């Protein structure tokens, strides 16, 4: 009988013997570095469109809030902080343990709102004094709040601390202390950085809007340059980040900073600082940074070029430093967030924004940028000497009515002499 060479040989026990399959994973040739572009991946287009639609809605709402003014921007920041805290509180949450600890989540929010009162009370006490003058009945209440602000916040924190101690439960100590430490880390990350954002707002919407816009421009430019031209991976923490996207976004951001500063710097509503908590329209002397300087173009510029003279605001040179930081240093906030998410094996911090993930996913670079913008403004732009307005504000805040009268009489005697 002729042997069938195509059949599988049988073992002595009568069972068929199958060829062992290789466990080696064949590399995807189409995804090797230098031969794969995201633009060739058809599955990415739907995600890209979703992200664009969400961005349009976010930008539209952002522009509306900017138009409404300082207080509404501040309210937006607080709402963002609440969403960030909710996403981060949920990151290490364990439902089984939480069911055994009734009220434990409410304690986290107690610490959160205590931090809100402490941070914004310190930053905004000056604006409160300027809003509620001595001629209004709320003046005494506001003055008392400012005077006892720190002790009030301290005892609110102590109340939360005692609440935590009294709720400690046997066999739950490790989880409870871990959550206690995690809560404080969230407060440091969220408030230490975003509180500078509020300080920037009251220095002038310009110092909030320009840095925030540069981060958005850098993020969008990096996405599009990486989508269409990305070949070389930038960092292992973010596999989708490419050198092409990073370099293209950096050039785009620096140029955008120079141009955008010229546009935003021409509106008093954006450049004037807010000294109180009112919502009225602002008028002020813009200062030398926002007064145009005229430069004549050199003779070698072609005659067909439409301009012979250009206007440049001095603040545009400062804006280029902000653009440089936004394009080179601020992205490391995103890399840090990427590493953090990998450590906890999650894709996004939340799903609040379709196509973008959670609020925290969009604010990682913004937090880093806000701190730099505040430090840069205070170091190189804000006047270092005491002004008349600042001295008067201190008098209104720290002296009683009788002491203010005595100071007035004393100044009158000095001037007459």
C-alpha positions in Angstrom: 0.0 0.0 0.0 1.4 3.3 -1.0 2.4 5.7 1.8 0.5 9.0 2.1 3.2 11.6 2.6 0.6 14.3 3.3 -0.8 12.7 6.4 0.4 13.4 10.0 2.3 10.6 11.6 0.7 8.9 14.6 2.4 8.3 17.9 2.6 4.8 19.5 -0.4 5.6 21.6 -2.5 6.4 18.6 -2.8 10.1 19.2 -1.9 12.6 16.5 1.2 14.6 16.9 0.9 18.2 16.0 3.7 20.5 14.9 4.7 22.8 17.7 3.9 26.4 16.9 6.5 29.1 17.2 5.9 31.6 20.0 7.9 34.3 18.3 5.9 37.3 17.3 6.7 38.5 13.8 7.4 42.2 13.6 4.9 44.4 11.9 6.9 45.6 9.0 4.5 48.4 8.3 5.1 49.9 11.7 8.9 49.9 11.7 10.5 53.3 12.4 10.8 55.3 9.3 8.3 53.3 7.2 5.0 54.0 9.1 3.1 57.2 9.1 -0.1 57.8 11.1 -1.6 59.4 8.0 -1.6 55.9 6.4 -3.6 54.4 9.3 -7.2 54.8 8.3 -8.4 53.9 11.9 -6.9 57.1 13.1 -9.1 59.4 11.1 -12.3 58.9 13.2 -10.4 59.6 16.4 -8.9 62.7 14.7 -12.3 64.0 13.7 -13.7 63.4 17.2 -10.8 65.3 18.7 -11.3 68.2 16.3 -15.0 68.5 17.1 -14.3 68.5 20.8 -11.5 71.1 20.4 -13.9 73.4 18.5 -16.4 73.3 21.3 -13.7 73.8 24.0 -12.2 76.8 22.1 -15.6 78.3 21.6 -16.5 78.1 25.2 -13.1 79.3 26.2 -13.4 82.4 24.0 -16.8 83.2 25.6 -15.5 83.0 29.1 -12.5 85.2 28.2 -15.0 87.8 26.9 -17.0 87.6 30.1 -14.0 88.6 32.2 -11.7 87.9 35.1 -14.3 86.5 37.6 -15.7 84.0 35.0 -12.2 82.9 34.1 -11.5 82.3 37.8 -14.7 80.3 38.1 -13.6 78.2 35.1 -10.3 77.5 36.8 -12.1 76.3 39.9 -14.4 74.0 37.9 -11.4 72.6 36.1 -9.8 71.9 39.5 -12.9 70.1 40.8 -12.9 67.8 37.7 -9.1 67.2 38.1 -9.5 66.4 41.8 -12.5 64.0 41.0 -10.4 62.2 38.3 -7.4 61.9 40.6 -9.4 60.9 43.7 -11.0 58.0 41.6 -7.6 56.8 40.4 -6.7 54.8 43.5 -10.2 54.2 44.6 -11.3 50.7 45.6 -15.0 50.2 45.8 -14.8 47.3 48.2 -12.9 49.3 50.8 -15.0 52.4 50.2 -18.2 50.5 51.1 -16.7 49.7 54.5 -15.7 53.3 55.1 -18.9 55.5 54.9 -18.1 59.2 54.6 -14.5 58.6 53.6 -14.9 60.3 50.2 -16.6 63.3 51.7 -13.5 63.8 53.9 -11.4 64.1 50.7 -13.6 66.9 49.5 -13.5 68.5 52.9 -9.7 68.8 52.5 -10.2 70.0 48.9 -12.5 72.9 49.7 -10.3 73.8 52.7 -7.4 74.1 50.2 -9.6 76.3 48.0 -10.3 78.7 50.8 -6.7 78.8 51.9 -5.1 79.3 48.5 -7.6 81.7 47.0 -8.1 83.6 50.2 -4.4 84.4 50.2 -4.3 85.5 46.5 -7.6 87.4 46.5 -7.7 89.1 49.8 -6.4 92.3 48.2 -9.2 92.3 45.6 -11.8 91.7 48.3 -10.6 94.8 50.2 -10.8 96.9 47.0 -14.2 95.6 46.2 -15.8 96.1 49.6 -15.0 99.7 50.6 -15.4 101.3 54.0 -18.6 102.8 53.0 -20.4 99.5 52.6 -21.8 97.3 55.4 -19.9 94.2 54.3 -16.6 95.9 54.9 -16.3 94.8 58.5 -17.2 91.2 57.6 -14.6 91.1 54.8 -11.9 92.7 57.0 -12.6 90.1 59.7 -12.4 87.2 57.2 -9.0 88.5 55.9 -7.7 89.0 59.4 -8.6 85.5 60.6 -8.2 83.8 57.2 -5.2 81.6 58.2 -6.6 80.5 61.5 -9.9 79.7 59.9 -8.2 77.5 57.3 -6.0 75.9 59.9 -8.9 74.8 62.1 -10.8 73.5 59.1 -7.8 71.4 58.3 -7.4 70.2 61.9 -11.1 69.2 61.8 -10.4 67.1 58.8 -7.4 65.6 60.4 -9.4 64.6 63.5 -12.1 63.3 61.3 -9.6 61.0 59.6 -8.2 59.7 62.9 -11.7 59.0 64.3 -12.6 57.0 61.2 -9.6 54.7 61.3 -10.8 51.1 61.1 -9.0 47.9 61.9 -7.5 46.0 58.9 -8.1 49.1 56.8 -5.2 51.2 58.1 -2.9 50.8 55.1 -5.7 51.7 52.6 -6.8 54.7 54.7 -3.3 56.1 55.2 -2.5 55.6 51.5 -5.7 57.5 50.6 -4.8 60.3 53.1 -1.3 60.7 51.5 -2.8 60.5 48.0 -5.3 63.2 48.8 -2.5 65.6 50.0 -0.5 64.8 46.9 -3.5 65.8 44.7 -3.9 69.0 46.6 -0.2 69.9 46.1 -0.3 69.1 42.4 -3.6 70.8 41.7 -3.5 73.9 43.9 0.2 74.7 44.1 0.4 75.1 40.4 -3.1 76.2 39.3 -3.2 78.9 42.0 -0.6 80.7 39.9 -3.1 80.7 37.1 -5.4 82.8 39.1 -2.6 85.2 40.0 -1.8 85.6 36.3 -5.5 86.3 35.6 -5.6 89.3 37.9 -2.3 90.6 36.6 -4.1 90.9 33.3 -5.9 88.4 31.2 -3.0 88.6 28.7 -0.7 86.8 31.1 -3.2 84.0 31.4 -4.5 83.8 27.8 -1.1 83.9 26.0 0.6 81.0 27.9 -2.6 78.9 27.8 -3.0 79.5 24.0 0.7 78.6 23.4 0.2 75.2 25.0 -2.9 74.6 22.9 -1.0 75.7 19.7 1.9 73.5 20.6 -0.3 70.5 21.3 -2.3 70.9 18.1 0.9 71.5 16.0 2.7 68.5 17.5 -0.4 66.3 16.7 -0.7 67.4 13.1 3.0 67.4 12.3 3.3 64.0 13.9 0.2 62.8 12.1 1.4 63.7 8.6 5.2 63.6 8.9 6.0 61.7 12.1 8.6 58.9 11.6 11.2 59.1 14.4 10.0 58.3 18.0 10.8 61.0 20.5 10.4 59.3 23.9 9.4 55.8 25.0 6.9 57.1 27.6 4.8 58.5 24.7 5.2 56.2 21.7 3.1 58.5 19.5 5.3 61.5 20.0 7.8 62.0 17.2 10.8 64.3 16.6 9.1 65.6 13.5 6.1 66.6 15.6 8.2 68.1 18.3 10.4 70.2 16.0 7.5 71.4 13.9 5.4 72.3 16.9 8.4 74.2 18.5 8.9 76.4 15.4 5.1 77.0 15.1 4.7 77.9 18.8 7.6 80.4 18.8 6.3 82.2 15.7 2.7 82.1 17.0 3.9 83.6 20.3 5.4 86.6 18.6 2.4 87.2 16.4 -0.3 86.4 19.0 1.3 88.8 21.6 0.9 91.6 19.0 -2.8 90.8 18.6 -3.7 90.4 22.2 -1.5 93.3 23.4 -3.7 95.8 21.6 -6.8 95.3 23.9 -7.1 97.0 27.2 -9.6 94.4 28.4 -6.8 91.9 28.1 -3.8 93.9 29.3 -5.2 95.9 32.3 -4.8 94.3 35.7 -7.9 93.7 37.8 -7.6 95.3 41.2 -11.1 94.3 42.6 -13.8 91.6 42.1 -16.1 93.7 39.9 -17.1 92.8 36.4 -17.0 96.3 34.8 -15.0 97.2 31.7 -11.3 98.1 32.3 -9.5 101.2 31.2 -5.8 101.8 32.1 -2.5 103.1 30.8 -1.2 100.0 29.0 2.4 100.8 30.0 5.5 100.7 27.8 5.3 97.0 27.1 2.1 97.4 25.2 2.9 100.7 23.3 4.1 100.0 19.7 7.6 100.7 18.5 8.2 101.4 14.8 11.0 99.8 12.9 12.0 100.6 9.3 12.7 97.6 7.2 16.2 97.4 5.6 16.7 98.4 2.0 17.4 94.8 0.8 13.8 93.9 1.4 12.1 93.4 -2.1 10.0 96.3 -3.3 7.0 94.1 -3.8 6.8 93.5 -0.1 3.7 95.6 1.1 5.2 97.1 4.2 8.2 99.4 4.6 7.7 99.9 8.3 6.5 97.4 11.0 5.0 97.9 14.5 6.3 95.7 17.2 5.1 95.7 20.9 8.0 95.2 23.3 6.0 92.5 25.0 6.4 90.4 21.8 10.1 89.8 22.8 9.0 88.5 26.1 6.3 86.3 24.4 9.1 84.5 22.5 10.6 83.3 25.8 7.1 82.0 26.8 6.9 80.3 23.4 10.3 78.7 23.8 9.3 77.3 27.2 5.9 76.1 25.9 7.5 74.2 23.1 10.6 72.7 24.8 10.0 72.5 28.6 6.2 72.4 29.1 5.8 69.1 27.1 7.7 67.3 29.8 4.6 67.8 32.0 2.8 65.7 29.4 5.6 63.1 29.5 5.4 63.0 33.3 1.6 62.4 33.0 2.2 59.6 30.4 4.6 57.9 32.7 2.2 58.2 35.6 -0.6 56.7 33.6 1.7 53.8 32.5 2.5 53.2 36.2 -1.2 52.7 36.9 -1.9 50.9 33.6 -4.5 53.4 32.4 -5.0 55.1 29.0 -6.5 58.4 30.2 -7.3 60.0 33.6 -11.0 60.2 32.6 -13.4 60.5 29.7 -14.8 64.0 30.3 -13.7 65.2 26.9 -14.4 63.0 23.8 -11.2 62.3 21.9 -9.0 63.9 24.5 -9.6 61.9 27.7 -10.1 63.6 31.0 -9.6 67.2 32.1 -6.3 66.2 33.7 -5.0 64.9 30.4 -5.4 68.4 28.9 -4.1 70.3 31.9 -0.7 68.5 32.5 1.3 71.0 30.4 -0.9 73.9 31.4 0.1 73.5 35.0 3.8 73.7 34.3 3.3 76.7 31.9 1.2 78.7 34.5 3.9 78.5 37.1 6.6 79.7 34.6 4.4 82.5 33.3 3.9 83.8 36.9 7.6 83.5 37.8 8.6 85.2 34.5 6.1 88.0 35.0 7.2 88.7 38.6 10.9 88.4 37.8 11.2 90.4 34.6 8.0 92.4 34.1 6.2 93.4 37.3 7.6 96.6 39.0 9.8 95.7 42.0 9.2 98.9 43.9 6.2 99.8 45.9 3.6 101.9 44.1 1.2 104.4 45.6 -1.7 102.1 44.8 -0.1 99.2 46.6 0.6 101.3 49.7 -2.9 102.6 49.8 -4.2 99.0 49.5 -2.1 98.0 52.5 -3.4 101.0 54.5 -7.0 100.1 53.7 -6.5 96.4 54.6 -4.4 96.7 57.8 -5.4 100.0 59.5 -8.5 100.7 61.4 -10.7 103.7 60.5 -9.2 105.7 63.4 -5.7 104.8 62.4 -6.4 105.9 58.8 -7.8 109.3 60.1 -4.6 109.7 62.2 -2.4 108.9 59.2 -4.4 111.4 57.1 -3.9 114.2 59.6 -0.2 113.4 59.9 0.3 113.5 56.2 -1.5 116.8 56.1 0.9 118.2 58.6 3.9 116.9 56.8 2.8 118.4 53.5 2.0 121.8 55.0 5.4 121.9 56.6 
